[in-house]
Amino acid sequence: MPFSAEPAYTHGAAPADGARTAVLYCNLGTPDAPTAPALRAYLAEFLSDQRVVEIPRPIWWLILHGIILRVRPKKSAAKYASIWTPEGSPLRVWTDKQSRLLAQSLADRGHRLQVRYAMRYGSPSIASQLDEFKKLGVERVLIVPAYPQYSATTTASVFDAVYAWSQKARRLHELRFVNHYHDEGGYIEALAHSVRSHWQAHGQAEQLVMSFHGVPARTLELGDPYHCECYKTARLLAQSLGLSKDRYKVTFQSRFGKAKWLEPYTEPTLVAMAQAGTRSVDVICPGFTADCLETLEEIQDEARQAFLMAGGERFQYIACLNDQAGWIESLADICERHLAGWATQQGPDLQALARSRDEALAIGAKR
């Protein structure tokens, strides 16, 4: 495998903004536009990831290219169009804002860092941002997935993308990875703050439904901790809110295909609740740190409609953490802990860099 060319290197050059350390905040991804061609490109990349779909490649290739990419892009484009904003995809808008707020929070704590965001699928890609860090003189990178609960389908796939980039790079960054933070105190408290603020403004429903993104049930049997981490997040959130077990439910949404996924499924559960006499529900999606198609269209629109059509009277969606101050501070806490031991609170020693350059030139360096 040929290695990619390294950016031009000058001995003794100071890194941009004096930062040799960076944080790369990684979210799932989004199409560039709410159109069928853009969705086709996005879905082709997303659904080609073997972490996402574990069906044998030859069989899946025929299904993906023969059926799914011929039918699904137009339907998905219409869904995206219903939530698109003047600034673009909500997921990209929120992820961009979160990364900028994170950068400010870490700077306020005295850290000199480059902070950027990347998308696992779509743009800006993980590889392109790692390339940019290298051009800026960054030597150390902390990879922070936007997924509180670890899953091979999400977190591990982010790591795969970093490893794939590293296989083509000659000079590698020193790398660290955050695996999960599903039980991080600040994250739980940020969720609880969202719920309490909603209750204060709108009143408390009979039931709080915590809807997490689903994954195939077999992943639990194969050892993926996602299911257990979702339930731990839910338990800790309920404890923080003072809710007994009969006042909340944990469900899983976004089922894809005909295989069995983690249960109970969100929409059927909401329908059954309404039919059984539950008149009001509040729904929160703790596994999503930024509002996106799965929360705004699938929950706030489709699930709401299903609950009301089944006899429910009041459905309230509680927004994702987005730019909530407590969440940003919790994210900064997580980063700070994983950055421990890296020199992030001081600028470069310019005199030492000059001496290093002189020594390099003396033994034959050209730049």
MARVOPA-99643 format. One record per residue (C-alpha): residue in one letter; x, y, z. Coordinates in steps of 0.05 Angstrom, whole numbers, plus 32768, in hexadecimal, padded with zeros to 4 digits. Last residue first. Layout:
aXYZ;...
This chain:
r812381D68069;k815C81B08046;a817681888081;g81BF8178807C;i81DD817080C1;a81E381BA80CF;l819C81C680B6;a8180819780EB;e81AA81B88122;d819281FE810E;r814A81E6810C;s814E81C78151;r816D8207816C;a8133822F814F;l810081FF816C;a8120820581B1;q811D825181AC;l80D4824E8197;d80C0822281D2;p807A821081BA;g803D822881E1;q8025820C8223;q7FE681EC823E;t7FDF81AF8211;a801C81858224;w7FFF813F8223;g7FFD811A8265;a7FB2811D826D;l7F8E8127822B;h7F5C80F0823C;r7F468114827B;e7F4281578257;c7F188139821F;i7EE5811C824F;d7EE1815D8276;a7ED981848236;l7E9E81578223;s7E8081638268;e7E8881AE825E;i7E6781AA821A;w7E2E81818238;g7E2381B28271;a7E2181ED8240;q7DEA81CE8214;d7E0181D481CB;n7DDF819581B0;l7DC9816B81EC;c7D90814C81C4;a7D4A816A81C6;i7D13815081F2;y7CD8813881C7;q7C92814281E5;f7C57811681D3;r7C13812681F1;e7BD0810481E3;g7BDF80BB81D4;g7BA9809481B0;a7BCF806B817C;m7BD180A5814B;l7BF280D08180;f7C2A809D818C;a7C3580918141;q7C3880DB8132;r7C6B80E78168;a7C9580AD8151;e7C9680C88109;d7CA381128118;q7CCD811F8157;i7CE880D88156;e7CFA80C5810F;e7CFF810B80F2;l7D2281338127;t7D4480FC814E;e7D5C80CC8118;l7D67810480E5;c7D95812A8114;d7D98814C8158;a7DDC81498179;t7DF5811E81B3;f7DCC80E2819D;g7DCF80A881CF;p7DA180CB8200;c7D6580D081D1;i7D2D80EF81FA;v7CE380E381F6;d7CAE81018225;v7C6D80DB8226;s7C2380EB8232;r7BE280C48230;t7BF8807E8243;g7BB88054823D;a7BCE80108224;q7BC5802681DB;a7BF3806181E7;m7C2980348206;a7C23800181CE;v7C2D8038819A;l7C6A805381C0;t7C88800D81C4;p7C7C8001817A;e7CA18042816B;t7CDD80368198;y7CEF7FED818C;p7CF77FC381CC;e7D267FA681B9;l7D6B7FA28199;w7D667F8E8150;k7D4A7F4F8130;a7D597F4C80E6;k7D297F6880B2;g7D4F7FA6809C;f7D5E7FE680C2;r7D447FF68108;s7D4B80408118;q7D34803D8161;f7D42801B81A3;t7D1A802181E3;v7D26802E822D;k7CE8803E8257;y7CDA806E8290;r7CAB807882CB;d7CA3802F82E2;k7CED802A82F2;s7CE980648324;l7D0080A9830D;g7D2980D5833B;l7D4680FD8300;s7D8E80EB8310;q7D7980A3831C;a7D5580A182D9;l7D9380BC82B6;l7DBE808882D7;r7D90805082C3;a7D8A8069827C;t7DD580708273;k7DDE80298290;y7DAA800E8260;c7DCD802D8225;e7E108012823E;c7DF37FCB8242;h7DD97FCC81FB;y7E197FEA81DF;p7E497FB881FF;d7E537F8F81BE;g7E637F4781D2;l7E4A7F1C8198;e7E077F1181B9;l7DFD7F5C81BE;t7E0F7F648175;r7DDB7F2F8164;a7DA37F5F8177;p7DB37F8B813B;v7DBD7FD48150;g7D8A80078168;h7D9480518176;f7D7D806281BC;s7D38807A81D2;m7D2D808E821A;v7CE280928226;l7CCC80BC8262;q7C8680AA8278;e7C4A80CF8295;a7C628111827A;q7C81814982A3;g7C7181928296;h7C8481BD825B;a7CB781F08271;q7CCE81D282B3;w7CC9818C8296;h7CF4819F825C;s7D2881BF8289;r7D28818082B4;v7D3281548277;s7D6B817C825A;h7D8C8182829F;a7D88813682A7;l7DAC812D8264;a7DE2815E827A;e7DE7813A82BD;i7DF380F8829A;y7E298116826D;g7E4B813782A9;g7E4B80F782D1;e7E6980CC8299;d7E41808B8296;h7E3C8085824A;y7E8180A38240;h7E9D8075820A;n7EDC805F81E5;v7F0580A081E5;f7F42809581B9;r7F8A80AB81BB;l7FBB80B48182;e800380CB8179;h800180E48132;l801E80BA80FC;r805480C980C9;r804F809E808B;a8004809F8083;k7FDE806B805A;q7FD080398092;s7FC2807480C0;w7F8580888098;a7F688042809E;y7F77804380E9;v7F51808480F1;a7F16806980C9;d7F16802980F2;f7F1480528132;v7ED58075811A;s7EB980308109;a7EC88018814F;t7E9D8050816C;t7E628046813D;t7E507FFE812A;a7E817FE1815D;s7E5880048192;y7E6C802E81CE;q7E38805A81EF;p7E4680A681F3;y7E4D80AC81A7;a7E6B80EE818F;p7EAD80CB8184;v7EEA80ED81A2;i7F2D80E08180;l7F67810281A6;v7F9F81168176;r7FE981228183;e801D813E8153;v7FFA817A8134;g802581A18104;l7FEC81C480E0;k7FF5819980A2;k7FEF815B80CD;f7FAF817480EC;e7F93818080A6;d7FA281398091;l7F7F812080D0;q7F44814B80BB;s7F42812E8075;a7F4680E68090;i7F0D80F080C0;s7EE1810A8088;p7EC3814F8086;s7E9781378067;g7E7080F8805C;y7E7380BA8088;r7E9C80B980C8;m7E92810480CE;a7EC8813280E9;y7ECD816A811C;r7F078196812D;v7F2D81AD816B;q7F7581C58167;l7F8F81CE81AD;r7FB081FE81DD;h7F9081ED8220;g7F8782238255;r7F43820F8270;d7F2282468246;a7F438226820A;l7F2281E3821B;s7EDE8205821F;q7EEA822C81DE;a7EFE81EE81B8;l7EC181C881D3;l7E94820181BC;r7EB281FD8177;s7EAB81B18175;q7E6381B5818E;k7E5181E98159;d7E6C81BE8121;t7E478181813C;w7E0781A98142;v7E0881C380FB;r7E1F818080DE;l7DE8815A8101;p7DB4818E80EF;s7DC5818880A5;g7DCE81CB8083;e7DD18213809B;p7D8D8223807D;t7D7381E680A2;w7D6181A0808A;i7D2E817A80B4;s7CF98169807F;a7D2D81668047;y7D50812E806D;k7D118104806A;a7D0681128020;a7D4F80FF8012;s7D4580BE8037;k7D0D80A98009;k7D3480BC7FCA;p7D74809A7FE3;r7D5080597FF9;v7D3B803B7FB7;r7D7580307F87;l7DAA80317FBE;i7D847FFC7FE4;i7D757FCB7FAC;g7DAD7FB47F7E;h7DE57FDD7F9C;l7DD97FCC7FE5;i7DBA7F877FDA;l7DF07F707FA9;w7E287F8C7FD4;w7E097F6B8012;i7E0E7F267FF3;p7E567F307FDC;r7E6A7F51801F;p7E507F1E8051;i7E1C7F41807D;e7E3C7F6980B6;v7E1C7FAC80A6;v7E337FE780CF;r7E797FCE80E0;q7E7F7FB58099;d7E7A7FFC8080;s7E597FFB803C;l7E188015805A;f7E378058806C;e7E5E8064802C;a7E2580517FFD;l7DF48075802B;y7E1980B78023;a7E2280B27FD8;r7DDA809F7FCD;l7DC280D47FFE;a7DE7810A7FD7;p7DC980F17F95;a7D8280ED7FB4;t7D8481337FD0;p7D8481508017;a7DCB816B800F;d7E11815A8028;p7DFA81198046;t7E06810F8090;g7E3980EF80BD;l7E4580C580FB;n7E6980F78129;c7EB280FF8138;y7ED381348165;l7F1D81388153;v7F468157818B;a7F8B8172817C;t7FD08179819B;r800D819D817E;a7FEC81E08188;g801482218182;d7FDC82408159;a7FF8821A811D;p803581F1812F;a807982138136;a80AC820380FF;g80F081EC8117;h80FE81BF80DC;t80CF81CC80A1;y80A381948088;a807A81938048;p803C81688052;e8047811D8050;a803980F68010;s800A80BC8018;f802680768023;p802080437FEC;m800080008000;
